[in-house]
Amino acid sequence: MAKHLDIGNAGEAAVVEYLQKAGCTILETNWRHGRAELDIIAKENDTLIFVEVKTRSNNFSAPQASVTPHKQKLLTKAAQGYMRIIKHDWDFRFDVFAVHYVNENDIRIEHLKDAFFPGIQY
């Protein structure tokens, strides 16, 4: 597997562990809908959380900067598809995790809770 894929997988695994330790239930990982993929779908109490994980091994740019308005639109469509399938009846939010991968023993996680709201552009 390519190194960047290994780093991305390590970042997602670290976020799954982070969420579980925070008391969340992981419902899905790498859930696909059309052209979009939701990295993690979790539930915290009565809130459905759609998680986008961005992992970087360099300091050239903030990982969360790559969650562009276009990416947000794709994530929103995928989330709508998921909610339709499960006939959701609770709140939801979109969280972004910026993961800074130094090495397998040094992974830093920045949690941007409620990172964006669908339909609102700044």
VMD Tcl script that draws the C-alpha trace (Angstrom):
set ca {
  {0.00 0.00 0.00}
  {1.19 3.51 -0.75}
  {2.68 5.41 2.19}
  {0.08 8.22 1.99}
  {-2.71 5.62 2.24}
  {-1.04 4.05 5.28}
  {-0.80 7.48 6.91}
  {-4.45 8.22 6.09}
  {-5.56 4.89 7.54}
  {-3.52 5.53 10.69}
  {-5.19 8.92 11.06}
  {-8.67 7.44 10.70}
  {-7.89 4.66 13.18}
  {-6.63 7.24 15.69}
  {-9.86 9.23 15.31}
  {-12.02 6.12 15.77}
  {-10.15 5.42 19.01}
  {-10.51 9.08 20.07}
  {-14.27 9.01 19.48}
  {-14.74 5.71 21.29}
  {-12.83 7.01 24.31}
  {-15.10 10.07 24.24}
  {-18.12 7.76 24.57}
  {-19.26 7.73 20.94}
  {-20.56 4.66 19.16}
  {-19.03 4.07 15.73}
  {-21.80 3.21 13.27}
  {-19.87 3.14 9.98}
  {-16.42 3.75 8.57}
  {-15.67 4.62 4.95}
  {-19.35 4.73 4.03}
  {-19.86 5.55 0.36}
  {-22.75 7.31 -1.32}
  {-22.28 8.22 -4.96}
  {-18.99 10.08 -5.37}
  {-18.68 10.94 -1.70}
  {-17.32 8.98 1.22}
  {-18.03 9.65 4.87}
  {-14.89 8.65 6.75}
  {-16.68 7.92 10.02}
  {-20.30 8.01 11.12}
  {-20.69 8.02 14.88}
  {-23.42 8.57 17.42}
  {-23.04 10.56 20.63}
  {-26.15 10.35 22.79}
  {-28.90 11.51 20.42}
  {-26.61 13.19 17.90}
  {-25.44 11.66 14.64}
  {-21.89 12.79 13.79}
  {-20.53 12.77 10.26}
  {-16.75 12.88 10.49}
  {-14.24 13.96 7.89}
  {-10.64 13.05 8.72}
  {-7.77 14.90 7.09}
  {-4.32 13.54 7.89}
  {-1.06 15.21 6.94}
  {2.54 14.21 7.56}
  {3.93 17.63 6.68}
  {3.39 21.14 7.99}
  {2.83 22.81 4.62}
  {-0.89 23.37 5.12}
  {-3.56 22.86 7.74}
  {-5.33 19.56 7.03}
  {-8.77 21.08 7.57}
  {-8.13 23.60 4.76}
  {-8.87 20.84 2.27}
  {-12.50 20.61 3.43}
  {-13.58 23.08 0.77}
  {-17.15 24.20 0.07}
  {-17.26 21.63 -2.76}
  {-16.15 18.87 -0.36}
  {-18.72 20.04 2.18}
  {-21.43 19.75 -0.47}
  {-20.38 16.17 -1.27}
  {-20.32 15.26 2.43}
  {-23.75 16.80 2.92}
  {-25.24 14.78 0.04}
  {-23.73 11.59 1.43}
  {-25.06 12.41 4.92}
  {-28.53 13.03 3.49}
  {-28.36 9.63 1.77}
  {-27.36 7.92 5.00}
  {-30.08 9.65 7.01}
  {-32.68 8.65 4.41}
  {-31.61 5.00 4.63}
  {-31.70 4.82 8.42}
  {-34.76 7.08 8.75}
  {-32.95 9.17 11.36}
  {-34.86 10.97 14.09}
  {-32.13 12.78 16.00}
  {-29.83 15.77 15.62}
  {-26.72 15.69 13.44}
  {-23.50 17.60 12.96}
  {-20.37 17.60 10.83}
  {-17.02 17.34 12.59}
  {-13.61 17.62 10.99}
  {-10.52 16.05 12.49}
  {-7.16 17.47 11.48}
  {-4.60 14.77 12.17}
  {-0.90 15.59 12.20}
  {1.05 12.37 11.65}
  {4.66 12.64 12.78}
  {5.24 8.90 13.13}
  {3.31 5.88 14.39}
  {4.03 6.91 17.99}
  {3.30 10.61 17.52}
  {-0.14 11.34 16.07}
  {-1.72 14.67 17.04}
  {-5.46 15.15 16.73}
  {-7.29 18.44 16.45}
  {-11.09 18.09 16.75}
  {-13.15 20.76 15.01}
  {-16.60 20.09 16.42}
  {-19.57 21.29 14.36}
  {-17.07 22.40 11.70}
  {-19.62 23.48 9.12}
  {-23.34 23.63 8.62}
  {-24.77 22.37 5.32}
  {-26.14 25.02 3.07}
  {-24.32 27.93 4.67}
  {-21.25 29.29 2.91}
  {-18.93 31.91 4.34}
}
mol new
graphics top color blue
foreach p $ca { graphics top sphere $p radius 0.5 }
foreach p [lrange $ca 0 end-1] q [lrange $ca 1 end] { graphics top cylinder $p $q radius 0.2 }
display resetview
